[in-house]
Amino acid sequence: MNDIYKENKPSGAPMATRKINAITLQTVLLDDWLDRLITSMYIVLTGTLFSVSLVILLGFNY
Protein backbone atom coordinates (compact mmCIF):
# COMPACT_ATOMS: atom_id res chain seq x y z
CA MET A 1 0.00 0.00 0.00
CA ASN A 2 1.39 3.40 -1.02
CA ASP A 3 0.96 6.21 1.52
CA ILE A 4 0.57 9.49 -0.38
CA TYR A 5 0.98 11.55 2.81
CA LYS A 6 4.41 10.21 3.82
CA GLU A 7 6.13 13.20 2.16
CA ASN A 8 4.17 15.74 4.24
CA LYS A 9 6.32 17.59 6.77
CA PRO A 10 4.92 19.60 9.66
CA SER A 11 5.39 23.34 9.20
CA GLY A 12 5.51 24.14 12.90
CA ALA A 13 2.97 26.97 12.51
CA PRO A 14 -0.21 26.81 14.60
CA MET A 15 -3.35 25.98 12.66
CA ALA A 16 -5.24 29.05 13.88
CA THR A 17 -3.00 31.66 12.27
CA ARG A 18 -4.24 33.97 9.54
CA LYS A 19 -2.25 35.57 6.80
CA ILE A 20 -2.14 39.35 6.46
CA ASN A 21 -3.98 39.18 3.10
CA ALA A 22 -6.93 37.41 4.70
CA ILE A 23 -7.11 39.95 7.51
CA THR A 24 -7.04 42.95 5.17
CA LEU A 25 -9.68 41.34 2.93
CA GLN A 26 -11.88 40.79 5.96
CA THR A 27 -11.62 44.44 7.03
CA VAL A 28 -12.47 45.58 3.49
CA LEU A 29 -15.53 43.33 3.47
CA LEU A 30 -16.62 44.66 6.86
CA ASP A 31 -16.50 48.21 5.51
CA ASP A 32 -18.44 47.34 2.35
CA TRP A 33 -21.73 46.63 4.12
CA LEU A 34 -22.48 50.34 4.43
CA ASP A 35 -21.87 50.91 0.72
CA ARG A 36 -24.17 48.00 -0.15
CA LEU A 37 -26.85 49.35 2.21
CA ILE A 38 -26.73 52.83 0.68
CA THR A 39 -26.83 51.39 -2.84
CA SER A 40 -29.81 49.17 -2.01
CA MET A 41 -31.70 52.06 -0.43
CA TYR A 42 -30.95 54.23 -3.46
CA ILE A 43 -32.32 51.57 -5.83
CA VAL A 44 -35.49 51.09 -3.77
CA LEU A 45 -36.07 54.83 -3.47
CA THR A 46 -35.52 55.37 -7.20
CA GLY A 47 -37.93 52.55 -8.08
CA THR A 48 -40.58 53.86 -5.71
CA LEU A 49 -40.31 57.42 -7.00
CA PHE A 50 -40.42 56.20 -10.60
CA SER A 51 -43.54 54.13 -9.89
CA VAL A 52 -45.32 56.97 -8.11
CA SER A 53 -44.42 59.40 -10.90
CA LEU A 54 -45.70 56.97 -13.52
CA VAL A 55 -48.97 56.51 -11.66
CA ILE A 56 -49.44 60.28 -11.34
CA LEU A 57 -48.61 60.93 -15.01
CA LEU A 58 -50.92 58.21 -16.31
CA GLY A 59 -53.74 59.35 -14.01
CA PHE A 60 -54.51 56.07 -12.25
CA ASN A 61 -56.84 56.30 -9.28
CA TYR A 62 -55.99 54.41 -6.12
TORPA-4810 file (N, C-alpha, C, O; in nm, 3 decimals):
<nodes>
NODE_1_0.084_-0.118_0.000_0.000_0.000_0.000_0.089_0.124_0.000_0.183_0.133_0.078_M
NODE_2_0.059_0.219_-0.087_0.139_0.340_-0.102_0.075_0.454_-0.025_-0.039_0.491_-0.052_N
NODE_3_0.147_0.510_0.070_0.096_0.621_0.152_0.132_0.752_0.083_0.250_0.787_0.072_D
NODE_4_0.030_0.825_0.035_0.057_0.949_-0.038_0.095_1.063_0.056_0.147_1.164_0.010_I
NODE_5_0.071_1.049_0.186_0.098_1.155_0.281_0.233_1.140_0.350_0.264_1.218_0.440_Y
NODE_6_0.314_1.043_0.313_0.441_1.021_0.382_0.541_1.134_0.356_0.634_1.152_0.434_K
NODE_7_0.522_1.210_0.247_0.613_1.320_0.216_0.575_1.449_0.289_0.651_1.545_0.286_E
NODE_8_0.459_1.453_0.354_0.417_1.574_0.424_0.504_1.598_0.546_0.529_1.506_0.625_N
NODE_9_0.550_1.721_0.562_0.632_1.759_0.677_0.556_1.864_0.757_0.494_1.952_0.698_K
NODE_10_0.560_1.857_0.886_0.492_1.960_0.966_0.562_2.094_0.950_0.685_2.101_0.947_P
NODE_11_0.483_2.201_0.940_0.539_2.334_0.920_0.580_2.398_1.052_0.664_2.487_1.053_S
NODE_12_0.521_2.354_1.161_0.551_2.414_1.290_0.464_2.533_1.323_0.466_2.582_1.436_G
NODE_13_0.386_2.583_1.227_0.297_2.697_1.251_0.166_2.647_1.310_0.115_2.543_1.269_A
NODE_14_0.110_2.721_1.405_-0.021_2.681_1.460_-0.128_2.686_1.352_-0.117_2.763_1.256_P
NODE_15_-0.230_2.605_1.368_-0.335_2.598_1.266_-0.427_2.719_1.268_-0.496_2.744_1.169_M
NODE_16_-0.429_2.795_1.375_-0.524_2.905_1.388_-0.467_3.039_1.340_-0.528_3.143_1.365_A
NODE_17_-0.356_3.039_1.273_-0.300_3.166_1.227_-0.368_3.210_1.098_-0.419_3.128_1.022_T
NODE_18_-0.369_3.340_1.076_-0.424_3.397_0.954_-0.316_3.477_0.884_-0.230_3.538_0.948_R
NODE_19_-0.321_3.476_0.755_-0.225_3.557_0.680_-0.274_3.701_0.674_-0.393_3.729_0.690_K
NODE_20_-0.182_3.792_0.650_-0.214_3.935_0.646_-0.315_3.964_0.534_-0.402_4.049_0.551_I
NODE_21_-0.304_3.894_0.421_-0.398_3.918_0.310_-0.540_3.885_0.351_-0.633_3.957_0.314_N
NODE_22_-0.559_3.779_0.426_-0.693_3.741_0.470_-0.749_3.842_0.567_-0.869_3.872_0.564_A
NODE_23_-0.664_3.897_0.653_-0.711_3.995_0.751_-0.750_4.125_0.681_-0.854_4.183_0.714_I
NODE_24_-0.670_4.172_0.586_-0.704_4.295_0.517_-0.829_4.278_0.431_-0.910_4.371_0.420_T
NODE_25_-0.847_4.160_0.371_-0.968_4.134_0.293_-1.090_4.136_0.383_-1.195_4.186_0.344_L
NODE_26_-1.076_4.082_0.504_-1.188_4.079_0.596_-1.226_4.221_0.639_-1.345_4.252_0.648_Q
NODE_27_-1.129_4.308_0.664_-1.162_4.444_0.703_-1.225_4.520_0.588_-1.312_4.605_0.611_T
NODE_28_-1.184_4.493_0.465_-1.247_4.558_0.349_-1.391_4.512_0.337_-1.480_4.594_0.309_V
NODE_29_-1.417_4.383_0.357_-1.553_4.333_0.347_-1.641_4.387_0.459_-1.760_4.409_0.439_L
NODE_30_-1.584_4.410_0.577_-1.662_4.466_0.686_-1.701_4.610_0.657_-1.806_4.655_0.702_L
NODE_31_-1.618_4.683_0.585_-1.650_4.821_0.551_-1.747_4.833_0.434_-1.810_4.937_0.416_D
NODE_32_-1.759_4.729_0.354_-1.844_4.734_0.235_-1.993_4.724_0.265_-2.074_4.755_0.178_D
NODE_33_-2.031_4.682_0.385_-2.173_4.663_0.412_-2.248_4.796_0.407_-2.364_4.800_0.367_W
NODE_34_-2.182_4.904_0.447_-2.248_5.034_0.443_-2.269_5.080_0.299_-2.373_5.137_0.267_L
NODE_35_-2.172_5.056_0.214_-2.187_5.091_0.072_-2.299_5.011_0.008_-2.377_5.066_-0.071_D
NODE_36_-2.308_4.882_0.040_-2.417_4.800_-0.015_-2.552_4.846_0.037_-2.650_4.846_-0.038_R
NODE_37_-2.560_4.887_0.164_-2.685_4.935_0.221_-2.730_5.063_0.152_-2.848_5.077_0.117_L
NODE_38_-2.638_5.157_0.133_-2.673_5.283_0.068_-2.716_5.258_-0.076_-2.813_5.319_-0.123_I
NODE_39_-2.646_5.170_-0.146_-2.683_5.139_-0.284_-2.821_5.075_-0.291_-2.901_5.111_-0.377_T
NODE_40_-2.849_4.982_-0.202_-2.981_4.917_-0.201_-3.092_5.017_-0.171_-3.197_5.014_-0.235_S
NODE_41_-3.068_5.105_-0.075_-3.170_5.206_-0.043_-3.191_5.302_-0.160_-3.303_5.344_-0.187_M
NODE_42_-3.084_5.336_-0.229_-3.095_5.423_-0.346_-3.178_5.357_-0.455_-3.262_5.422_-0.517_Y
NODE_43_-3.157_5.228_-0.480_-3.232_5.157_-0.583_-3.380_5.149_-0.547_-3.466_5.170_-0.632_I
NODE_44_-3.409_5.118_-0.420_-3.549_5.109_-0.377_-3.617_5.245_-0.385_-3.731_5.255_-0.431_V
NODE_45_-3.548_5.349_-0.342_-3.607_5.483_-0.347_-3.631_5.528_-0.490_-3.734_5.588_-0.520_L
NODE_46_-3.536_5.500_-0.579_-3.552_5.537_-0.720_-3.669_5.463_-0.782_-3.748_5.522_-0.856_T
NODE_47_-3.682_5.334_-0.755_-3.793_5.255_-0.808_-3.927_5.304_-0.757_-4.024_5.310_-0.832_G
NODE_48_-3.933_5.337_-0.629_-4.058_5.386_-0.571_-4.097_5.521_-0.631_-4.212_5.542_-0.669_T
NODE_49_-4.000_5.612_-0.641_-4.031_5.742_-0.700_-4.070_5.731_-0.847_-4.159_5.803_-0.893_L
NODE_50_-4.006_5.641_-0.920_-4.042_5.620_-1.060_-4.184_5.565_-1.071_-4.261_5.608_-1.157_F
NODE_51_-4.219_5.470_-0.985_-4.354_5.413_-0.989_-4.460_5.516_-0.954_-4.564_5.523_-1.020_S
NODE_52_-4.435_5.595_-0.851_-4.532_5.697_-0.811_-4.547_5.803_-0.921_-4.657_5.847_-0.950_V
NODE_53_-4.436_5.842_-0.981_-4.442_5.940_-1.090_-4.519_5.885_-1.209_-4.596_5.957_-1.272_S
NODE_54_-4.498_5.759_-1.240_-4.570_5.697_-1.352_-4.719_5.690_-1.325_-4.801_5.715_-1.413_L
NODE_55_-4.754_5.656_-1.202_-4.897_5.651_-1.166_-4.959_5.791_-1.174_-5.072_5.805_-1.223_V
NODE_56_-4.890_5.891_-1.130_-4.944_6.028_-1.134_-4.957_6.075_-1.279_-5.058_6.135_-1.316_I
NODE_57_-4.856_6.049_-1.362_-4.861_6.093_-1.501_-4.969_6.022_-1.582_-5.032_6.083_-1.668_L
NODE_58_-4.991_5.895_-1.555_-5.092_5.821_-1.631_-5.233_5.839_-1.574_-5.330_5.799_-1.636_L
NODE_59_-5.244_5.900_-1.456_-5.374_5.935_-1.401_-5.450_5.818_-1.341_-5.573_5.818_-1.342_G
NODE_60_-5.381_5.719_-1.291_-5.451_5.607_-1.225_-5.507_5.653_-1.090_-5.445_5.732_-1.019_F
NODE_61_-5.625_5.601_-1.058_-5.684_5.630_-0.928_-5.654_5.514_-0.835_-5.652_5.398_-0.876_N
NODE_62_-5.630_5.546_-0.712_-5.599_5.441_-0.612_-5.720_5.363_-0.575_-5.712_5.271_-0.494_Y
</nodes>
